[in-house]
Amino acid sequence: MSSRRPVCTILLASMWLGGFSACSSVLLTTPVTKRAEGWVLTLGQVKEGPDDYIAEGGVAVASGKGEKLIWALLTVRSELGQEETFSYDGCLLDGKDRSYQPLVIDQSRHAELNSAADRAEAFNPGQERTRQLIYAYPKDQRPTRMKCGTIVLPIPSQK
């Protein structure tokens, strides 16, 4: 008789290492791009979960009671003629009665390679970077838009 314990252990370990991808719900799959004031922003994906973030160096974030983590994949490109700084802290997720600032800025595109990035970065003309912005958000709400300064990126509801 064979034991199923190793299979269960492998399954649980792969879910943990893979960022609990089975526990995610995608809210936005079609990229939304807007430009203003020399910046081009593309919101590539928005998803609920996973509700834990662990990065190299011991950075760990988990959703609090009544919260979930929202993961937003944002690409920023500078069309300015000189070096300028972009602050990700200015990218707020709008909620029912308030806006939410990102808890974590991650420089990786894949949950299994988590590596925290700076909250503000200098961009040379034409330079582009993609970052994962992670927000604590009320469990019973769904974000409707991300606002970075004057640029508004809608998160339409899925039908």
C-alpha positions as semicolon CSV with decimal commas, in nm:
position;residue;x (nm);y (nm);z (nm)
1;M;0,000;0,000;0,000
2;S;0,147;0,336;-0,098
3;S;0,127;0,646;0,112
4;R;-0,030;0,966;-0,022
5;R;0,152;1,181;0,228
6;P;0,447;1,271;-0,003
7;V;0,203;1,379;-0,275
8;C;0,013;1,605;-0,034
9;T;0,337;1,750;0,098
10;I;0,460;1,822;-0,255
11;L;0,127;1,979;-0,350
12;L;0,122;2,206;-0,044
13;A;0,487;2,304;-0,090
14;S;0,434;2,388;-0,457
15;M;0,130;2,602;-0,372
16;W;0,334;2,789;-0,110
17;L;0,633;2,839;-0,337
18;G;0,414;2,932;-0,631
19;G;0,245;3,215;-0,445
20;F;-0,086;3,039;-0,385
21;S;-0,184;3,110;-0,745
22;A;-0,483;2,880;-0,706
23;C;-0,629;3,130;-0,458
24;S;-0,635;3,426;-0,698
25;S;-0,929;3,584;-0,876
26;V;-0,845;3,800;-1,178
27;L;-1,031;4,134;-1,186
28;L;-0,865;4,282;-1,498
29;T;-0,711;4,086;-1,785
30;T;-0,728;4,336;-2,072
31;P;-0,457;4,601;-2,030
32;V;-0,561;4,965;-1,991
33;T;-0,317;5,234;-2,108
34;K;-0,335;5,610;-2,043
35;R;-0,085;5,891;-2,093
36;A;-0,048;6,237;-1,941
37;E;0,224;6,483;-1,848
38;G;0,501;6,282;-2,016
39;W;0,414;5,947;-1,856
40;V;0,252;5,641;-2,013
41;L;0,095;5,398;-1,766
42;T;-0,040;5,053;-1,847
43;L;-0,239;4,857;-1,594
44;G;-0,178;4,504;-1,722
45;Q;-0,354;4,288;-1,466
46;V;-0,539;4,325;-1,137
47;K;-0,615;4,026;-0,917
48;E;-0,736;3,940;-0,570
49;G;-0,481;3,733;-0,383
50;P;-0,278;3,565;-0,281
51;D;-0,323;3,718;0,063
52;D;0,042;3,675;0,163
53;Y;0,356;3,833;0,020
54;I;0,702;3,710;0,114
55;A;1,010;3,855;-0,055
56;E;1,379;3,788;-0,035
57;G;1,537;3,958;0,262
58;G;1,250;3,868;0,494
59;V;0,995;4,125;0,375
60;A;0,653;3,977;0,461
61;V;0,304;4,122;0,428
62;A;-0,028;3,954;0,496
63;S;-0,383;4,079;0,470
64;G;-0,543;4,187;0,797
65;K;-0,880;4,093;0,938
66;G;-1,151;4,193;0,691
67;E;-0,893;4,259;0,419
68;K;-0,758;4,094;0,107
69;L;-0,449;4,176;-0,096
70;I;-0,500;4,324;-0,441
71;W;-0,210;4,275;-0,685
72;A;-0,184;4,525;-0,972
73;L;0,071;4,490;-1,254
74;L;0,170;4,842;-1,362
75;T;0,406;4,939;-1,645
76;V;0,546;5,294;-1,637
77;R;0,720;5,456;-1,934
78;S;0,873;5,803;-1,944
79;E;0,817;6,018;-2,252
80;L;0,986;6,314;-2,086
81;G;1,297;6,480;-2,229
82;Q;1,498;6,449;-1,908
83;E;1,536;6,219;-1,609
84;E;1,235;6,236;-1,377
85;T;1,126;6,045;-1,067
86;F;0,803;5,846;-1,056
87;S;0,652;5,769;-0,715
88;Y;0,443;5,454;-0,692
89;D;0,298;5,581;-0,363
90;G;0,091;5,819;-0,577
91;C;-0,086;5,524;-0,742
92;L;-0,399;5,483;-0,534
93;L;-0,671;5,221;-0,564
94;D;-1,007;5,387;-0,523
95;G;-1,257;5,224;-0,294
96;K;-1,611;5,286;-0,183
97;D;-1,530;5,567;0,058
98;R;-1,152;5,611;0,042
99;S;-0,834;5,549;-0,156
100;Y;-0,563;5,295;-0,073
101;Q;-0,187;5,337;-0,107
102;P;0,029;5,038;-0,203
103;L;0,184;4,838;0,082
104;V;0,453;4,684;-0,138
105;I;0,618;4,768;-0,469
106;D;0,765;4,452;-0,618
107;Q;1,004;4,447;-0,911
108;S;0,916;4,099;-1,030
109;R;0,631;3,998;-1,257
110;H;0,588;3,653;-1,105
111;A;0,487;3,579;-0,745
112;E;0,749;3,305;-0,701
113;L;1,032;3,557;-0,756
114;N;0,927;3,829;-0,509
115;S;1,178;4,110;-0,469
116;A;1,075;4,445;-0,322
117;A;1,153;4,758;-0,526
118;D;1,197;5,123;-0,433
119;R;0,880;5,323;-0,376
120;A;1,006;5,591;-0,618
121;E;1,241;5,545;-0,913
122;A;1,423;5,774;-1,155
123;F;1,339;5,720;-1,522
124;N;1,552;5,827;-1,816
125;P;1,374;5,941;-2,136
126;G;1,209;5,639;-2,300
127;Q;1,279;5,408;-2,006
128;E;1,010;5,159;-1,905
129;R;0,965;4,943;-1,595
130;T;0,697;4,700;-1,481
131;R;0,616;4,670;-1,112
132;Q;0,369;4,469;-0,905
133;L;0,183;4,700;-0,663
134;I;0,022;4,521;-0,369
135;Y;-0,259;4,680;-0,171
136;A;-0,455;4,588;0,143
137;Y;-0,820;4,625;0,046
138;P;-1,155;4,555;0,215
139;K;-1,276;4,199;0,150
140;D;-1,629;4,309;0,071
141;Q;-1,526;4,566;-0,192
142;R;-1,388;4,565;-0,545
143;P;-1,160;4,842;-0,677
144;T;-1,302;5,044;-0,966
145;R;-0,993;5,237;-1,070
146;M;-0,630;5,316;-1,005
147;K;-0,534;5,681;-1,001
148;C;-0,169;5,785;-1,041
149;G;-0,160;6,163;-1,017
150;T;-0,382;6,286;-1,302
151;I;-0,387;5,951;-1,485
152;V;-0,695;5,740;-1,416
153;L;-0,689;5,372;-1,510
154;P;-1,036;5,213;-1,489
155;I;-1,088;4,860;-1,360
156;P;-1,417;4,768;-1,526
157;S;-1,639;4,508;-1,364
158;Q;-1,650;4,176;-1,545
159;K;-1,982;4,052;-1,675
